[in-house]
Amino acid sequence: MNINKTSLFKHSLWVLIMLAVFSKVMGFSKPQDQPPLMPRQINLSGNILYFSIPENFSVDFPADDMIESVDLTDKKLFGNPDKFTLIRRWWDIKESGFFAKDIGTIMMSIYIKEKPDRLDKNLLEPLGLIGTIIDDFKKQDETKSNSGTALYPDFYEAYSISTFNKNNWINYPVENPENHTHDIFHAITISDNNYVVVHFSFAPTNSVDVRSFIESYGRGFMEEIMNSFDIKYTGGSQVPAIIKQPVNLQKLIEEKLY
């Protein structure tokens, strides 16, 4: 039997093209590729916060401009609410392929918190920062009528340390089972009285499990952004020498609290 090689080649090429198109259309297991991260920086009384984020912001959640400079001594920043938001952005996560579906939304918010004057805690110590965060959550429970929707970590063992660019961040989750969302926070001391919080909120569609959304799509997205974070502290600041020290948090908790 004679086979036309040209026809066979064209047929094979057509099959390969169709398979490629089909694989893209049916590629529901992977999210769309994110664009490259773009660098940003914020001046916090001479302490420069560096980070990078994707620019493909959600079309459904318009965002305010980023605050580029803050005077931490300005007491008017911390009124009601008692945090000062520097930037908040949302990203729509979609499946890959021609008929890509929405998987969910990821929000990132960066804000500054101030340690209350009434609180006898040292932000230069890991347990002091954790204790300040726990106190803040307890205050939120007292002031919010819907506080039962969030499971705040009110014990020290719920916290851990994540290190990015040799800086130790306090890491802690907050679950919102009624809202079908999950939040992960990273906090770091910026001065004797202030700390920075980077808050990620993961909100999958109703057809996607929260845990699966985080592990399959959200965690890698979050860690890529967190790995871009760095801080250049003002000259004479004692904070960087402290937050860069290796810390065995569980051992520290056992020694200081029990």
C-alpha positions as CSV (number, residue, x, y, z in Angstrom):
1,M,0.0,0.0,0.0
2,N,1.4,3.4,-1.0
3,I,1.3,6.1,1.6
4,N,1.7,9.7,0.6
5,K,4.4,11.0,3.0
6,T,3.3,14.6,2.5
7,S,-0.3,13.7,3.4
8,L,0.9,11.7,6.4
9,F,3.0,14.6,7.6
10,K,0.1,17.0,7.3
11,H,-2.2,14.6,9.1
12,S,0.3,14.1,12.0
13,L,0.8,17.9,12.2
14,W,-2.9,18.4,12.4
15,V,-3.3,15.8,15.1
16,L,-0.5,17.5,17.2
17,I,-2.1,20.9,16.8
18,M,-5.5,19.6,17.9
19,L,-4.0,17.8,20.9
20,A,-2.2,21.0,21.9
21,V,-5.4,23.0,21.6
22,F,-7.4,20.3,23.4
23,S,-4.9,20.2,26.3
24,K,-5.1,23.9,26.7
25,V,-8.9,23.9,26.7
26,M,-9.1,21.0,29.1
27,G,-6.2,22.2,31.3
28,F,-8.4,22.7,34.3
29,S,-6.0,21.5,36.9
30,K,-3.6,24.4,36.7
31,P,-4.1,28.1,37.2
32,Q,-3.2,30.7,34.6
33,D,0.3,31.9,34.6
34,Q,0.8,35.0,36.7
35,P,2.6,38.0,35.2
36,P,6.0,39.0,36.6
37,L,6.1,40.7,40.0
38,M,6.6,44.4,39.9
39,P,8.7,46.1,42.7
40,R,7.2,48.6,45.2
41,Q,8.5,50.4,48.2
42,I,7.0,52.3,51.2
43,N,8.8,54.7,53.5
44,L,7.9,54.2,57.1
45,S,9.7,57.0,59.0
46,G,12.9,56.2,57.2
47,N,12.4,52.4,57.4
48,I,12.0,51.2,53.7
49,L,9.6,48.3,53.1
50,Y,10.4,46.6,49.8
51,F,8.1,44.1,48.1
52,S,6.9,43.0,44.7
53,I,3.4,42.1,43.5
54,P,1.7,41.1,40.2
55,E,-0.1,43.9,38.3
56,N,-3.1,41.9,37.0
57,F,-5.5,43.2,39.7
58,S,-9.1,42.0,40.0
59,V,-11.5,43.8,37.8
60,D,-14.3,43.4,40.4
61,F,-12.4,44.9,43.3
62,P,-11.0,48.4,42.4
63,A,-8.2,49.4,44.8
64,D,-7.0,52.7,46.2
65,D,-3.5,54.0,45.5
66,M,-0.7,52.7,47.6
67,I,0.5,54.9,50.4
68,E,4.2,55.6,49.7
69,S,5.3,57.4,52.8
70,V,4.1,57.3,56.5
71,D,5.1,59.2,59.6
72,L,4.8,56.6,62.4
73,T,4.8,59.3,65.0
74,D,1.5,60.7,63.7
75,K,-1.0,59.5,66.3
76,K,-3.9,60.4,64.0
77,L,-3.0,57.3,61.9
78,F,-4.2,55.0,64.6
79,G,-7.7,56.1,65.6
80,N,-10.7,54.1,64.7
81,P,-9.9,51.6,63.2
82,D,-6.6,51.3,65.0
83,K,-4.6,50.2,61.9
84,F,-3.4,52.2,58.9
85,T,-3.7,50.4,55.6
86,L,-0.8,51.0,53.2
87,I,-2.1,48.9,50.2
88,R,-4.8,46.4,49.4
89,R,-5.1,44.4,46.2
90,W,-7.2,41.5,44.9
91,W,-6.4,39.0,42.3
92,D,-8.8,36.7,40.4
93,I,-7.4,33.2,40.1
94,K,-8.6,31.3,37.0
95,E,-8.0,27.9,35.5
96,S,-5.9,27.7,32.4
97,G,-7.4,27.0,29.0
98,F,-9.7,28.7,26.6
99,F,-12.8,28.1,28.7
100,A,-11.1,29.0,32.0
101,K,-13.3,29.1,35.0
102,D,-12.9,31.3,38.1
103,I,-11.3,29.4,41.0
104,G,-11.4,32.1,43.5
105,T,-9.9,35.4,44.7
106,I,-6.8,36.2,46.7
107,M,-6.6,39.5,48.6
108,M,-3.4,41.0,50.0
109,S,-3.5,43.9,52.5
110,I,-0.5,45.5,54.2
111,Y,-1.1,47.7,57.2
112,I,0.6,49.2,60.2
113,K,-0.4,48.5,63.8
114,E,0.5,50.4,66.9
115,K,1.1,48.7,70.3
116,P,-1.4,50.2,72.8
117,D,0.2,52.3,75.6
118,R,-1.7,50.2,78.2
119,L,0.0,47.0,77.0
120,D,3.2,46.0,78.8
121,K,4.8,44.1,75.8
122,N,8.1,44.4,74.1
123,L,7.8,44.3,70.3
124,L,11.5,43.6,70.0
125,E,10.9,40.1,71.5
126,P,9.0,37.4,69.5
127,L,6.7,36.6,72.5
128,G,6.1,40.4,73.0
129,L,4.9,40.7,69.4
130,I,2.7,37.6,69.6
131,G,1.2,38.8,72.9
132,T,0.4,42.2,71.3
133,I,-1.3,40.4,68.4
134,I,-3.3,38.2,70.8
135,D,-4.4,41.3,72.7
136,D,-5.5,42.9,69.5
137,F,-7.7,39.9,68.6
138,K,-9.3,39.9,72.0
139,K,-10.1,43.5,71.5
140,Q,-11.7,42.7,68.2
141,D,-13.8,40.1,69.9
142,E,-15.1,42.7,72.3
143,T,-16.0,45.2,69.6
144,K,-17.3,43.1,66.7
145,S,-20.8,41.7,66.8
146,N,-19.9,39.0,64.3
147,S,-16.6,38.0,65.9
148,G,-17.9,34.4,66.1
149,T,-17.3,33.9,62.4
150,A,-13.5,34.1,62.8
151,L,-11.5,31.6,64.9
152,Y,-8.7,33.8,66.2
153,P,-5.5,32.1,67.5
154,D,-5.6,33.2,71.2
155,F,-2.8,30.9,72.4
156,Y,0.9,31.2,71.7
157,E,1.4,27.7,70.2
158,A,-0.8,28.7,67.2
159,Y,2.0,31.0,66.0
160,S,5.1,30.2,64.0
161,I,8.0,31.9,62.4
162,S,8.5,32.3,58.6
163,T,11.8,33.6,57.4
164,F,12.0,35.8,54.2
165,N,15.3,37.5,53.2
166,K,16.7,36.6,56.7
167,N,13.9,38.5,58.4
168,N,11.8,36.5,60.9
169,W,8.1,37.1,60.5
170,I,5.4,35.9,62.9
171,N,3.0,33.7,61.0
172,Y,-0.6,32.9,62.1
173,P,-3.8,31.7,60.5
174,V,-7.4,32.8,61.0
175,E,-10.2,30.6,59.9
176,N,-13.6,31.9,58.7
177,P,-15.6,28.7,58.1
178,E,-19.0,30.5,57.9
179,N,-17.6,32.8,55.2
180,H,-15.8,30.1,53.2
181,T,-12.5,31.9,53.5
182,H,-9.2,31.5,55.2
183,D,-6.7,34.2,56.2
184,I,-2.9,33.9,56.7
185,F,-1.1,36.8,58.4
186,H,2.6,37.7,58.6
187,A,3.7,40.3,61.2
188,I,7.1,41.9,61.8
189,T,8.4,44.7,64.1
190,I,9.2,48.0,62.4
191,S,9.9,50.1,65.5
192,D,9.6,50.0,69.3
193,N,5.9,50.8,69.0
194,N,4.8,49.6,65.6
195,Y,4.6,46.5,63.5
196,V,3.7,45.7,59.9
197,V,1.1,43.1,59.0
198,V,0.9,41.4,55.6
199,H,-2.6,39.8,55.4
200,F,-3.6,37.3,52.7
201,S,-7.2,36.3,52.4
202,F,-8.2,33.2,50.3
203,A,-11.8,33.1,49.0
204,P,-12.4,30.2,46.6
205,T,-15.7,29.8,44.7
206,N,-18.3,27.6,46.3
207,S,-17.3,24.7,44.0
208,V,-13.7,24.7,45.4
209,D,-12.7,23.5,48.9
210,V,-10.8,26.2,50.9
211,R,-7.9,24.0,51.8
212,S,-7.5,22.7,48.3
213,F,-7.6,26.2,46.9
214,I,-4.8,27.3,49.3
215,E,-2.6,24.3,48.7
216,S,-3.1,24.1,44.9
217,Y,-3.1,27.8,44.1
218,G,-2.9,30.2,47.0
219,R,0.2,29.1,49.0
220,G,2.6,29.4,46.1
221,F,1.2,32.8,45.1
222,M,1.5,34.0,48.7
223,E,5.1,32.7,49.2
224,E,6.3,34.2,46.0
225,I,5.2,37.6,47.1
226,M,6.5,37.1,50.7
227,N,9.9,36.1,49.4
228,S,10.1,39.5,47.8
229,F,9.7,41.4,51.1
230,D,12.7,43.0,52.7
231,I,13.2,46.0,55.1
232,K,16.0,48.5,55.2
233,Y,15.8,49.9,58.7
234,T,17.0,53.4,59.7
235,G,20.5,53.8,60.9
236,G,20.8,53.1,64.6
237,S,17.7,50.9,64.8
238,Q,18.2,47.9,67.0
239,V,15.3,46.0,65.3
240,P,17.2,44.3,62.4
241,A,19.8,42.7,64.6
242,I,17.1,41.2,66.7
243,I,14.6,40.0,64.0
244,K,17.4,38.3,62.1
245,Q,18.4,36.1,65.0
246,P,17.5,32.4,64.7
247,V,14.6,31.6,67.0
248,N,13.3,28.3,68.3
249,L,9.8,29.6,69.0
250,Q,8.4,26.5,70.7
251,K,11.4,26.3,73.0
252,L,11.1,29.9,73.8
253,I,7.4,29.5,74.6
254,E,8.2,26.5,76.9
255,E,10.9,28.4,78.7
256,K,9.1,31.7,79.2
257,L,5.5,30.7,79.7
258,Y,5.5,27.3,81.4
